[in-house]
């Protein structure tokens, strides 16, 4: 067997493991029982909302949170303005009778804003949510009821991306359906390892102060919970929408940031979560995150090895199939119209995500990923 064929088979197996074998193993695992929660006794909840130049979202977000179906004496809302230079602090002050408002002039980044918010909190459960996320009024109860299971340390809600000014979801809908299916299977069998920080909660007792240079605060919080031996679950009934401005370049930058931050976080918790201390969690992190981030390397190896051994009939077929796939992705990159066609969109989005993964690793290795983040404005 030639070296090229060995490389191709290894890369192909890695890709099959990531997208087929790992999900299948999750599907075959038994589902954990879900205990009932006595809603007659509700824990206190602190909602922490960081703002940076979010003047257009202050009123919708605060009004939405105040309308949550939860007793007012058990619900604390903390709004933190992280160095906003627009009217965000002034708008927040209008709610100072019902909301704990913290505002400071110098921007310090989201991790510091969250740390400051937690320092002012009193709730047993901490809910972290973004300024442009509007949750269903019953989302908080759906989150809280999961804590009846004492093994659970964190609960992630279901947040759908919605393009501003449209009722249509963003183009990553197919990808997110696959991700949410993984979320549900992981939380039923073992634990989630990668929650969505748009609506994420943890037990206050499990909170550890975030390093000020954390790039992905939600991933850092999640691994902190897992390192303490608790589980994280996905609760689809905790529903909300995240209103975003459709922008392909901004979405590409967001994914680069997420993956650069993912590498940073994994490196920092390598001693707390590894095969000898948390074998199941380490396996999930390898399968769902690290190997997924390394897909660009597997794709390159599969293409290069097939090209080198194209005289072999099987490798020639593999090379042709890959060429067609990447050709369709290129059509999607060149034409927004063609991108709406599923056979073009899937290769286009798959390649875009994995290109972002490659850039994310590069940013992490060079230490060039900024902690602060600027959302796209209309």
NORTAKA-V737544 format. One record per helix or strand. SS is the DSSP state (2 for helix, 1 for strand). FROM is the first residue (numbers start at 0). LEN is the number of residues. If there is no record, write none. Layout:
ss & from & len
SS & FROM & LEN
SS & FROM & LEN
//
This chain:
ss & from & len
2 & 2 & 26
1 & 44 & 7
2 & 54 & 12
2 & 71 & 3
1 & 74 & 8
2 & 87 & 6
1 & 99 & 5
2 & 109 & 10
1 & 124 & 5
1 & 132 & 3
2 & 138 & 10
1 & 151 & 12
1 & 168 & 1
2 & 172 & 17
1 & 198 & 5
2 & 203 & 3
2 & 216 & 11
1 & 230 & 14
2 & 247 & 21
2 & 278 & 15
2 & 294 & 14
2 & 312 & 22
2 & 335 & 4
2 & 341 & 25
//
